[in-house]
């Protein structure tokens, strides 16, 4: 692991702990049961189901570069610029018709004049410039040239430049990351390979694995909900007591509790369970309409399962629950997930993870799980 890479292990992120360590591999079932009895919900990680149709989501590190391929073989490789203020990212969808897309950018070149461009061993590569935010810039290469991909894999010196400003980018490990993606997607020796091209036609590349399908429950009216008062059964639950001790404001925290209706006879309760500077943790329970018999929800992720989410909220209109655990306040690293209510469980619909704090915008974070509705 590169010492330049900023890693984070914050208490507020423990429920969504990073699992993209070197060589680590994991998988998760597309619709593993998420509602468990209280005793089981707090148990250790539930083993992932084996499913030959969906390869495991995997993240690997290669010197200064990281590569991730999700359960449908969408793959991303990225490296960071000096002081973790910039990045270079190569994305490649699966299948014979897919072609790579390259993004570069970051913060720190604002003082320069003109557009941001890349320089590799003295060769200049200019793409489409856009603003990442008020200060940062992103360059997109929607149809990168073979020369750019060759230089990213074999170059010795790279920098992002803008006028007289320069930001060095390490290419150490890029070739190995590209090779791993080629192997994962079955591209070695084909005309579509990132690094080891050959004469085999694109038609020999395997088709993309179909994404798992999730069926959403029907929307239900949200009228007549409790006024955010936890029932005696919920207040007596051990997890709620634990959360109350961690977020105690007086003796109760009902003002921060949220309630939604999943069905005519089923309620979803969001209970605060920890807070920090920019991460706020919640746990979720399902109860009958009268608030009895609470069941703590254990949410499946691409890596494991968790009964706590960070910065999360349920939307009854879409029947989806969104969470975003930030690795630092500016939000350029962490993990985000979306779960869909099926009428029986919360199934993982989408997950993205950015294990390195290196200025990559959230819309470019690597996917670790994707499903369709």
RAKASUL-V251812 format. One record per backbone hydrogen bond with DSSP energy under -1.0 kcal/mol. CO is the residue of the C=O (numbers start at 0). NH is the residue of the N-H. E is the energy in kcal/mol with one decimal. If there is no record, write none. Layout:
co->[CO | CO]
nh->[NH | NH]
e->[E | E]
This chain:
co->[1 | 5 | 9 | 10 | 12 | 13 | 20 | 23 | 33 | 36 | 39 | 50 | 56 | 57 | 59 | 61 | 64 | 65 | 66 | 67 | 68 | 69 | 73 | 74 | 75 | 76 | 77 | 78 | 79 | 80 | 81 | 84 | 85 | 86 | 87 | 88 | 89 | 90 | 91 | 94 | 100 | 101 | 102 | 103 | 104 | 105 | 108 | 116 | 117 | 118 | 119 | 122 | 124 | 127 | 129 | 135 | 135 | 136 | 137 | 138 | 139 | 140 | 144 | 145 | 146 | 147 | 148 | 149 | 150 | 156 | 157 | 158 | 159 | 160 | 161 | 164 | 166 | 167 | 170 | 171 | 172 | 173 | 174 | 175 | 176 | 177 | 178 | 179 | 180 | 181 | 186 | 188 | 189 | 189 | 195 | 199 | 200 | 201 | 211 | 225 | 230 | 231 | 233 | 236 | 237 | 238 | 239 | 240 | 241 | 242 | 252 | 253 | 257 | 259 | 262 | 265 | 265 | 266 | 267 | 268 | 269 | 270 | 273 | 278 | 279 | 280 | 281 | 282 | 283 | 284 | 285 | 286 | 287 | 291 | 294 | 295 | 298 | 303 | 305 | 308 | 309 | 312 | 314 | 314 | 318 | 319 | 320 | 321 | 322 | 324 | 327 | 332 | 333 | 334 | 335 | 336 | 337 | 337 | 338 | 339 | 340 | 344 | 346 | 348 | 349 | 350 | 350 | 351 | 353 | 355 | 360 | 361 | 365 | 368 | 371]
nh->[4 | 356 | 12 | 13 | 15 | 16 | 23 | 58 | 297 | 40 | 42 | 53 | 25 | 68 | 66 | 64 | 61 | 77 | 59 | 75 | 57 | 72 | 69 | 91 | 67 | 89 | 65 | 87 | 169 | 83 | 84 | 106 | 80 | 104 | 78 | 102 | 76 | 100 | 74 | 97 | 90 | 140 | 88 | 138 | 86 | 136 | 111 | 160 | 124 | 158 | 122 | 119 | 117 | 139 | 137 | 131 | 132 | 105 | 129 | 103 | 127 | 101 | 148 | 149 | 150 | 151 | 152 | 153 | 154 | 120 | 168 | 118 | 166 | 116 | 164 | 161 | 159 | 81 | 173 | 63 | 176 | 177 | 178 | 179 | 180 | 181 | 182 | 183 | 184 | 186 | 189 | 199 | 192 | 197 | 188 | 190 | 203 | 204 | 371 | 227 | 234 | 235 | 236 | 240 | 241 | 242 | 243 | 244 | 245 | 246 | 255 | 256 | 269 | 267 | 265 | 261 | 262 | 286 | 259 | 284 | 257 | 282 | 280 | 275 | 310 | 272 | 308 | 270 | 296 | 268 | 294 | 266 | 290 | 287 | 285 | 35 | 305 | 300 | 298 | 281 | 323 | 321 | 318 | 319 | 340 | 314 | 338 | 312 | 336 | 334 | 330 | 326 | 353 | 324 | 351 | 322 | 348 | 349 | 320 | 346 | 216 | 341 | 339 | 370 | 337 | 367 | 368 | 335 | 333 | 357 | 363 | 364 | 352 | 350 | 213]
e->[-1.2 | -1.5 | -1.5 | -1.4 | -1.4 | -1.4 | -2.1 | -1.1 | -3.7 | -2.2 | -1.8 | -1.6 | -1.5 | -2.4 | -2.8 | -2.3 | -3.6 | -2.7 | -2.9 | -2.5 | -2.5 | -1.8 | -2.3 | -2.9 | -2.7 | -3.2 | -2.5 | -2.2 | -1.2 | -1.7 | -1.3 | -2.8 | -2.6 | -1.9 | -2.4 | -2.7 | -2.6 | -2.3 | -2.4 | -1.0 | -3.0 | -3.2 | -3.2 | -3.5 | -2.4 | -2.2 | -1.5 | -3.0 | -3.1 | -2.2 | -2.3 | -2.5 | -2.9 | -2.2 | -2.8 | -2.0 | -1.1 | -2.3 | -2.0 | -2.2 | -2.5 | -2.1 | -1.9 | -2.4 | -2.6 | -2.4 | -1.7 | -2.2 | -2.6 | -2.4 | -2.5 | -2.6 | -2.5 | -2.3 | -2.3 | -2.1 | -3.1 | -2.5 | -1.9 | -1.9 | -2.2 | -2.6 | -2.4 | -2.2 | -1.9 | -2.6 | -2.4 | -2.5 | -2.6 | -3.1 | -2.4 | -2.0 | -1.2 | -1.2 | -2.5 | -1.9 | -1.6 | -2.1 | -2.5 | -1.5 | -2.6 | -1.6 | -1.3 | -2.1 | -2.2 | -2.4 | -2.9 | -1.9 | -1.3 | -1.7 | -1.6 | -2.0 | -3.0 | -3.3 | -1.7 | -2.0 | -1.7 | -1.9 | -2.3 | -2.1 | -1.8 | -2.5 | -2.5 | -1.7 | -3.5 | -3.4 | -2.8 | -3.0 | -2.8 | -2.9 | -2.2 | -3.0 | -2.1 | -1.0 | -2.1 | -1.2 | -2.3 | -2.9 | -3.1 | -2.9 | -2.0 | -2.3 | -1.5 | -1.3 | -2.8 | -2.9 | -2.5 | -2.0 | -2.2 | -2.0 | -2.3 | -3.1 | -3.0 | -2.8 | -2.5 | -2.2 | -3.2 | -1.8 | -2.6 | -2.7 | -2.6 | -2.6 | -2.8 | -2.1 | -2.8 | -2.6 | -1.5 | -2.5 | -2.3 | -1.4 | -1.9 | -1.2 | -2.2 | -2.3 | -3.3]
